[in-house]
């Protein structure tokens, strides 16, 4: 029998998001995410296409306004924030 397992992890419970990419993943354009909740690895998702773009989108959901908020602001907007490191 074929089946599907779905696990929900509330966004507020995510404490850390790790992104990894093997040499084969770099060549083929995929990566893996590890979500940590309550100090333990909550979920590992493998073979994600466009992992850098998706990582940045998820990062902005976890930490809204954290990076890039001053990108289009004028000079008196204060120091610019850096994008999360990949």
LINHU-V293056 format. One record per residue. N is the residue number from 0. RES is the residue in one small letter. SS is DSSP state (helix for helix, strand for strand, loop for the rest). Layout:
# LINHU-V293056
N_RES_SS + N_RES_SS
This chain:
# LINHU-V293056
0_x_loop + 1_x_loop + 2_x_loop + 3_x_loop + 4_x_loop + 5_x_loop + 6_x_loop + 7_x_loop + 8_x_loop + 9_x_loop + 10_x_helix + 11_x_helix + 12_x_helix + 13_x_strand + 14_x_strand + 15_x_strand + 16_x_strand + 17_x_strand + 18_x_strand + 19_x_strand + 20_x_loop + 21_x_loop + 22_x_helix + 23_x_helix + 24_x_helix + 25_x_helix + 26_x_helix + 27_x_helix + 28_x_loop + 29_x_strand + 30_x_strand + 31_x_strand + 32_x_strand + 33_x_strand + 34_x_strand + 35_x_strand + 36_x_strand + 37_x_loop + 38_x_loop + 39_x_strand + 40_x_strand + 41_x_strand + 42_x_strand + 43_x_strand + 44_x_strand + 45_x_strand + 46_x_strand + 47_x_strand + 48_x_strand + 49_x_loop + 50_x_helix + 51_x_helix + 52_x_helix + 53_x_helix + 54_x_helix + 55_x_helix + 56_x_helix + 57_x_helix + 58_x_helix + 59_x_helix + 60_x_helix + 61_x_helix + 62_x_loop + 63_x_loop + 64_x_loop + 65_x_loop + 66_x_loop + 67_x_loop + 68_x_loop + 69_x_loop + 70_x_loop + 71_x_loop + 72_x_loop + 73_x_loop + 74_x_helix + 75_x_helix + 76_x_helix + 77_x_loop + 78_x_loop + 79_x_loop + 80_x_loop + 81_x_loop + 82_x_loop + 83_x_loop + 84_x_loop + 85_x_loop
